[in-house]
Amino acid sequence: MIAMLVVVMSFTLVGCGGDSGNTSSGNTSNGASTGGQAVEPEHVWTVTSAWVAGFRFNEYVEKHMEMIEKYSDGRIKINLYTGNELVPSMETWDAVESGLVDAAHM
């Protein structure tokens, strides 16, 4: 059941996020390494969750974001915001549609 949920959430992020062209231009590294070298993220996504801070489901959301960063070998960096942090929880889809965020996790 959990594996199915992770797969569905992955499709939600990919389907909503797209490639907004955000790239890292700073000199910071996310700590991922390939062959001993630090990798700069190729894409930086802003993701908001519908779940408010302190809600237990946020632990799964954070782990999911960490998995995406790990399995992309550091090429994708995700800045995750909880519900009501950037936009009200019930307006996450509107935030994606308007381009305020790259993806929403619901």
VMD Tcl script that builds the backbone (N, CA, C; Angstrom):
set m [mol new atoms 318]
animate dup $m
set s [atomselect $m all]
$s set {name element resname resid chain x y z} {
  {N N MET 1 A 0.829 -1.185 0.000}
  {CA C MET 1 A 0.000 0.000 0.000}
  {C C MET 1 A 0.882 1.260 0.000}
  {N N ILE 2 A 1.928 1.264 0.830}
  {CA C ILE 2 A 2.807 2.431 0.890}
  {C C ILE 2 A 3.547 2.604 -0.432}
  {N N ALA 3 A 3.985 1.488 -1.022}
  {CA C ALA 3 A 4.685 1.572 -2.307}
  {C C ALA 3 A 3.783 2.179 -3.371}
  {N N MET 4 A 2.509 1.791 -3.371}
  {CA C MET 4 A 1.550 2.331 -4.335}
  {C C MET 4 A 1.374 3.830 -4.118}
  {N N LEU 5 A 1.307 4.254 -2.860}
  {CA C LEU 5 A 1.167 5.667 -2.540}
  {C C LEU 5 A 2.376 6.462 -3.033}
  {N N VAL 6 A 3.575 5.926 -2.846}
  {CA C VAL 6 A 4.789 6.599 -3.308}
  {C C VAL 6 A 4.771 6.753 -4.824}
  {N N VAL 7 A 4.345 5.719 -5.530}
  {CA C VAL 7 A 4.286 5.783 -6.994}
  {C C VAL 7 A 3.297 6.848 -7.437}
  {N N VAL 8 A 2.123 6.869 -6.826}
  {CA C VAL 8 A 1.103 7.868 -7.189}
  {C C VAL 8 A 1.611 9.274 -6.918}
  {N N MET 9 A 2.275 9.473 -5.772}
  {CA C MET 9 A 2.805 10.799 -5.451}
  {C C MET 9 A 3.898 11.208 -6.427}
  {N N SER 10 A 4.690 10.257 -6.896}
  {CA C SER 10 A 5.734 10.572 -7.866}
  {C C SER 10 A 5.131 11.098 -9.149}
  {N N PHE 11 A 4.070 10.439 -9.612}
  {CA C PHE 11 A 3.410 10.898 -10.821}
  {C C PHE 11 A 2.780 12.269 -10.618}
  {N N THR 12 A 2.268 12.529 -9.422}
  {CA C THR 12 A 1.693 13.840 -9.134}
  {C C THR 12 A 2.752 14.917 -9.256}
  {N N LEU 13 A 3.919 14.688 -8.678}
  {CA C LEU 13 A 4.994 15.674 -8.758}
  {C C LEU 13 A 5.477 15.868 -10.178}
  {N N VAL 14 A 5.694 14.785 -10.896}
  {CA C VAL 14 A 6.202 14.896 -12.260}
  {C C VAL 14 A 5.186 15.575 -13.139}
  {N N GLY 15 A 3.918 15.209 -12.991}
  {CA C GLY 15 A 2.870 15.776 -13.825}
  {C C GLY 15 A 2.649 17.250 -13.565}
  {N N CYS 16 A 2.769 17.653 -12.338}
  {CA C CYS 16 A 2.511 19.051 -11.995}
  {C C CYS 16 A 3.736 19.923 -12.143}
  {N N GLY 17 A 4.906 19.344 -11.873}
  {CA C GLY 17 A 6.112 20.152 -11.814}
  {C C GLY 17 A 6.604 20.623 -13.154}
  {N N GLY 18 A 6.682 19.737 -14.105}
  {CA C GLY 18 A 7.230 20.111 -15.396}
  {C C GLY 18 A 8.646 20.615 -15.252}
  {N N ASP 19 A 9.149 21.259 -16.276}
  {CA C ASP 19 A 10.469 21.859 -16.227}
  {C C ASP 19 A 10.290 23.347 -16.392}
  {N N SER 20 A 10.320 24.053 -15.292}
  {CA C SER 20 A 10.083 25.491 -15.334}
  {C C SER 20 A 11.339 26.258 -15.719}
  {N N GLY 21 A 12.425 25.544 -15.967}
  {CA C GLY 21 A 13.654 26.206 -16.371}
  {C C GLY 21 A 14.465 26.733 -15.212}
  {N N ASN 22 A 14.040 26.444 -13.995}
  {CA C ASN 22 A 14.806 26.891 -12.839}
  {C C ASN 22 A 16.091 26.102 -12.752}
  {N N THR 23 A 17.179 26.805 -12.705}
  {CA C THR 23 A 18.469 26.146 -12.520}
  {C C THR 23 A 19.229 26.877 -11.447}
  {N N SER 24 A 20.162 26.188 -10.875}
  {CA C SER 24 A 20.967 26.797 -9.827}
  {C C SER 24 A 22.070 27.620 -10.459}
  {N N SER 25 A 22.213 28.857 -10.016}
  {CA C SER 25 A 23.290 29.674 -10.542}
  {C C SER 25 A 24.264 30.083 -9.447}
  {N N GLY 26 A 23.951 29.642 -8.209}
  {CA C GLY 26 A 24.834 29.992 -7.104}
  {C C GLY 26 A 26.001 29.040 -7.018}
  {N N ASN 27 A 26.788 29.203 -5.975}
  {CA C ASN 27 A 27.967 28.372 -5.814}
  {C C ASN 27 A 27.793 27.410 -4.645}
  {N N THR 28 A 26.529 27.017 -4.368}
  {CA C THR 28 A 26.298 26.109 -3.260}
  {C C THR 28 A 26.122 24.704 -3.780}
  {N N SER 29 A 26.463 23.754 -2.951}
  {CA C SER 29 A 26.332 22.348 -3.319}
  {C C SER 29 A 25.368 21.686 -2.369}
  {N N ASN 30 A 24.638 20.702 -2.861}
  {CA C ASN 30 A 23.689 20.006 -2.012}
  {C C ASN 30 A 24.312 18.804 -1.324}
  {N N GLY 31 A 25.588 18.581 -1.519}
  {CA C GLY 31 A 26.272 17.506 -0.833}
  {C C GLY 31 A 26.272 16.197 -1.587}
  {N N ALA 32 A 25.492 16.077 -2.655}
  {CA C ALA 32 A 25.514 14.838 -3.438}
  {C C ALA 32 A 26.835 14.775 -4.184}
  {N N SER 33 A 27.294 13.569 -4.424}
  {CA C SER 33 A 28.557 13.471 -5.125}
  {C C SER 33 A 28.508 12.369 -6.154}
  {N N THR 34 A 29.234 12.579 -7.214}
  {CA C THR 34 A 29.390 11.589 -8.259}
  {C C THR 34 A 30.875 11.504 -8.549}
  {N N GLY 35 A 31.454 10.368 -8.294}
  {CA C GLY 35 A 32.876 10.200 -8.546}
  {C C GLY 35 A 33.740 11.098 -7.688}
  {N N GLY 36 A 33.279 11.430 -6.486}
  {CA C GLY 36 A 34.081 12.240 -5.594}
  {C C GLY 36 A 33.916 13.738 -5.790}
  {N N GLN 37 A 33.140 14.156 -6.799}
  {CA C GLN 37 A 32.938 15.581 -7.038}
  {C C GLN 37 A 31.548 15.998 -6.585}
  {N N ALA 38 A 31.438 17.200 -6.026}
  {CA C ALA 38 A 30.137 17.737 -5.658}
  {C C ALA 38 A 29.371 18.081 -6.931}
  {N N VAL 39 A 28.073 17.830 -6.907}
  {CA C VAL 39 A 27.227 18.065 -8.073}
  {C C VAL 39 A 26.329 19.257 -7.807}
  {N N GLU 40 A 26.318 20.185 -8.725}
  {CA C GLU 40 A 25.398 21.316 -8.645}
  {C C GLU 40 A 24.036 20.861 -9.155}
  {N N PRO 41 A 22.951 21.257 -8.507}
  {CA C PRO 41 A 21.634 20.884 -9.016}
  {C C PRO 41 A 21.388 21.514 -10.387}
  {N N GLU 42 A 20.829 20.714 -11.307}
  {CA C GLU 42 A 20.458 21.234 -12.617}
  {C C GLU 42 A 19.085 21.895 -12.554}
  {N N HIS 43 A 18.257 21.427 -11.646}
  {CA C HIS 43 A 16.900 21.951 -11.503}
  {C C HIS 43 A 16.632 22.197 -10.025}
  {N N VAL 44 A 16.055 23.322 -9.722}
  {CA C VAL 44 A 15.644 23.629 -8.359}
  {C C VAL 44 A 14.136 23.836 -8.390}
  {N N TRP 45 A 13.419 22.975 -7.685}
  {CA C TRP 45 A 11.959 23.045 -7.658}
  {C C TRP 45 A 11.498 23.615 -6.331}
  {N N THR 46 A 10.464 24.410 -6.388}
  {CA C THR 46 A 9.765 24.876 -5.206}
  {C C THR 46 A 8.491 24.050 -5.121}
  {N N VAL 47 A 8.347 23.311 -4.036}
  {CA C VAL 47 A 7.202 22.420 -3.853}
  {C C VAL 47 A 6.495 22.793 -2.565}
  {N N THR 48 A 5.174 22.891 -2.638}
  {CA C THR 48 A 4.393 23.130 -1.435}
  {C C THR 48 A 3.549 21.908 -1.150}
  {N N SER 49 A 3.349 21.653 0.108}
  {CA C SER 49 A 2.529 20.529 0.544}
  {C C SER 49 A 1.200 21.066 1.046}
  {N N ALA 50 A 0.170 20.275 0.880}
  {CA C ALA 50 A -1.126 20.655 1.425}
  {C C ALA 50 A -1.179 20.402 2.928}
  {N N TRP 51 A -0.214 19.644 3.410}
  {CA C TRP 51 A -0.207 19.250 4.819}
  {C C TRP 51 A 0.503 20.298 5.665}
  {N N VAL 52 A -0.141 20.747 6.729}
  {CA C VAL 52 A 0.419 21.790 7.587}
  {C C VAL 52 A 1.559 21.234 8.431}
  {N N ALA 53 A 2.417 22.118 8.907}
  {CA C ALA 53 A 3.553 21.725 9.750}
  {C C ALA 53 A 3.047 20.976 10.980}
  {N N GLY 54 A 3.768 19.938 11.354}
  {CA C GLY 54 A 3.400 19.155 12.522}
  {C C GLY 54 A 2.501 17.973 12.203}
  {N N PHE 55 A 1.922 17.940 11.010}
  {CA C PHE 55 A 1.075 16.822 10.620}
  {C C PHE 55 A 1.965 15.638 10.275}
  {N N ARG 56 A 1.666 14.482 10.794}
  {CA C ARG 56 A 2.528 13.314 10.648}
  {C C ARG 56 A 2.821 12.957 9.186}
  {N N PHE 57 A 1.904 13.204 8.278}
  {CA C PHE 57 A 2.108 12.856 6.881}
  {C C PHE 57 A 3.286 13.620 6.277}
  {N N ASN 58 A 3.659 14.758 6.861}
  {CA C ASN 58 A 4.802 15.526 6.353}
  {C C ASN 58 A 6.101 14.734 6.419}
  {N N GLU 59 A 6.211 13.794 7.352}
  {CA C GLU 59 A 7.409 12.955 7.410}
  {C C GLU 59 A 7.568 12.168 6.116}
  {N N TYR 60 A 6.453 11.660 5.578}
  {CA C TYR 60 A 6.493 10.903 4.328}
  {C C TYR 60 A 6.799 11.821 3.148}
  {N N VAL 61 A 6.249 13.021 3.195}
  {CA C VAL 61 A 6.510 13.992 2.133}
  {C C VAL 61 A 8.001 14.330 2.098}
  {N N GLU 62 A 8.584 14.596 3.261}
  {CA C GLU 62 A 10.009 14.924 3.327}
  {C C GLU 62 A 10.867 13.761 2.827}
  {N N LYS 63 A 10.533 12.539 3.230}
  {CA C LYS 63 A 11.285 11.377 2.758}
  {C C LYS 63 A 11.165 11.222 1.248}
  {N N HIS 64 A 9.985 11.485 0.719}
  {CA C HIS 64 A 9.775 11.396 -0.723}
  {C C HIS 64 A 10.651 12.415 -1.454}
  {N N MET 65 A 10.717 13.628 -0.956}
  {CA C MET 65 A 11.555 14.659 -1.568}
  {C C MET 65 A 13.031 14.276 -1.485}
  {N N GLU 66 A 13.448 13.716 -0.348}
  {CA C GLU 66 A 14.835 13.264 -0.192}
  {C C GLU 66 A 15.164 12.150 -1.193}
  {N N MET 67 A 14.200 11.256 -1.419}
  {CA C MET 67 A 14.411 10.171 -2.386}
  {C C MET 67 A 14.597 10.728 -3.797}
  {N N ILE 68 A 13.805 11.724 -4.155}
  {CA C ILE 68 A 13.936 12.325 -5.479}
  {C C ILE 68 A 15.319 12.941 -5.639}
  {N N GLU 69 A 15.773 13.676 -4.622}
  {CA C GLU 69 A 17.105 14.277 -4.685}
  {C C GLU 69 A 18.186 13.200 -4.764}
  {N N LYS 70 A 18.036 12.146 -3.973}
  {CA C LYS 70 A 19.026 11.066 -3.957}
  {C C LYS 70 A 19.076 10.340 -5.301}
  {N N TYR 71 A 17.923 9.941 -5.806}
  {CA C TYR 71 A 17.897 9.140 -7.033}
  {C C TYR 71 A 18.177 9.963 -8.287}
  {N N SER 72 A 18.145 11.276 -8.168}
  {CA C SER 72 A 18.533 12.113 -9.304}
  {C C SER 72 A 20.031 12.440 -9.236}
  {N N ASP 73 A 20.716 11.833 -8.274}
  {CA C ASP 73 A 22.144 12.085 -8.051}
  {C C ASP 73 A 22.440 13.561 -7.836}
  {N N GLY 74 A 21.520 14.238 -7.160}
  {CA C GLY 74 A 21.731 15.645 -6.837}
  {C C GLY 74 A 21.386 16.612 -7.945}
  {N N ARG 75 A 20.906 16.125 -9.075}
  {CA C ARG 75 A 20.573 17.022 -10.182}
  {C C ARG 75 A 19.292 17.801 -9.919}
  {N N ILE 76 A 18.428 17.260 -9.053}
  {CA C ILE 76 A 17.188 17.950 -8.687}
  {C C ILE 76 A 17.276 18.324 -7.214}
  {N N LYS 77 A 17.083 19.573 -6.921}
  {CA C LYS 77 A 17.043 20.090 -5.551}
  {C C LYS 77 A 15.625 20.564 -5.308}
  {N N ILE 78 A 15.029 20.150 -4.196}
  {CA C ILE 78 A 13.649 20.512 -3.901}
  {C C ILE 78 A 13.601 21.351 -2.634}
  {N N ASN 79 A 13.019 22.527 -2.766}
  {CA C ASN 79 A 12.756 23.382 -1.610}
  {C C ASN 79 A 11.300 23.126 -1.227}
  {N N LEU 80 A 11.080 22.422 -0.119}
  {CA C LEU 80 A 9.754 22.003 0.306}
  {C C LEU 80 A 9.200 22.945 1.356}
  {N N TYR 81 A 7.965 23.355 1.156}
  {CA C TYR 81 A 7.249 24.205 2.105}
  {C C TYR 81 A 5.983 23.492 2.535}
  {N N THR 82 A 5.673 23.556 3.824}
  {CA C THR 82 A 4.466 22.908 4.322}
  {C C THR 82 A 3.247 23.771 4.024}
  {N N GLY 83 A 2.070 23.176 4.219}
  {CA C GLY 83 A 0.815 23.900 3.997}
  {C C GLY 83 A 0.757 25.156 4.846}
  {N N ASN 84 A 0.236 26.210 4.266}
  {CA C ASN 84 A 0.087 27.527 4.900}
  {C C ASN 84 A 1.395 28.283 5.037}
  {N N GLU 85 A 2.504 27.704 4.569}
  {CA C GLU 85 A 3.789 28.402 4.658}
  {C C GLU 85 A 3.946 29.397 3.503}
  {N N LEU 86 A 3.667 28.967 2.288}
  {CA C LEU 86 A 3.701 29.863 1.128}
  {C C LEU 86 A 2.305 30.298 0.724}
  {N N VAL 87 A 1.414 29.330 0.697}
  {CA C VAL 87 A 0.018 29.575 0.315}
  {C C VAL 87 A -0.867 28.770 1.257}
  {N N PRO 88 A -2.126 29.171 1.398}
  {CA C PRO 88 A -3.043 28.360 2.206}
  {C C PRO 88 A -3.147 26.942 1.645}
  {N N SER 89 A -3.312 25.969 2.523}
  {CA C SER 89 A -3.336 24.567 2.124}
  {C C SER 89 A -4.323 24.271 0.998}
  {N N MET 90 A -5.457 24.898 1.039}
  {CA C MET 90 A -6.488 24.619 0.038}
  {C C MET 90 A -6.238 25.333 -1.293}
  {N N GLU 91 A -5.148 26.057 -1.402}
  {CA C GLU 91 A -4.831 26.773 -2.638}
  {C C GLU 91 A -3.559 26.264 -3.307}
  {N N THR 92 A -3.151 25.024 -2.975}
  {CA C THR 92 A -1.919 24.507 -3.552}
  {C C THR 92 A -2.014 24.330 -5.062}
  {N N TRP 93 A -3.154 23.845 -5.553}
  {CA C TRP 93 A -3.298 23.679 -7.011}
  {C C TRP 93 A -3.240 25.022 -7.724}
  {N N ASP 94 A -3.876 26.034 -7.133}
  {CA C ASP 94 A -3.842 27.367 -7.722}
  {C C ASP 94 A -2.411 27.900 -7.786}
  {N N ALA 95 A -1.611 27.591 -6.766}
  {CA C ALA 95 A -0.220 28.040 -6.739}
  {C C ALA 95 A 0.588 27.400 -7.868}
  {N N VAL 96 A 0.310 26.124 -8.165}
  {CA C VAL 96 A 0.986 25.460 -9.278}
  {C C VAL 96 A 0.531 26.064 -10.599}
  {N N GLU 97 A -0.776 26.230 -10.739}
  {CA C GLU 97 A -1.338 26.761 -11.977}
  {C C GLU 97 A -0.815 28.160 -12.292}
  {N N SER 98 A -0.648 28.977 -11.255}
  {CA C SER 98 A -0.182 30.351 -11.465}
  {C C SER 98 A 1.336 30.433 -11.647}
  {N N GLY 99 A 2.050 29.330 -11.348}
  {CA C GLY 99 A 3.503 29.337 -11.486}
  {C C GLY 99 A 4.235 29.785 -10.234}
  {N N LEU 100 A 3.500 30.022 -9.151}
  {CA C LEU 100 A 4.143 30.417 -7.900}
  {C C LEU 100 A 5.061 29.309 -7.383}
  {N N VAL 101 A 4.629 28.049 -7.548}
  {CA C VAL 101 A 5.422 26.885 -7.173}
  {C C VAL 101 A 5.501 25.956 -8.375}
  {N N ASP 102 A 6.488 25.077 -8.383}
  {CA C ASP 102 A 6.662 24.150 -9.487}
  {C C ASP 102 A 5.803 22.910 -9.355}
  {N N ALA 103 A 5.502 22.514 -8.123}
  {CA C ALA 103 A 4.708 21.310 -7.884}
  {C C ALA 103 A 4.043 21.394 -6.529}
  {N N ALA 104 A 3.002 20.589 -6.371}
  {CA C ALA 104 A 2.313 20.493 -5.099}
  {C C ALA 104 A 2.260 19.039 -4.687}
  {N N HIS 105 A 2.374 18.799 -3.412}
  {CA C HIS 105 A 2.289 17.436 -2.888}
  {C C HIS 105 A 1.032 17.384 -2.037}
  {N N MET 106 A 0.106 16.549 -2.472}
  {CA C MET 106 A -1.184 16.493 -1.761}
  {C C MET 106 A -1.510 15.098 -1.321}
}
mol reanalyze $m
mol bondsrecalc $m
mol representation Tube
mol addrep $m
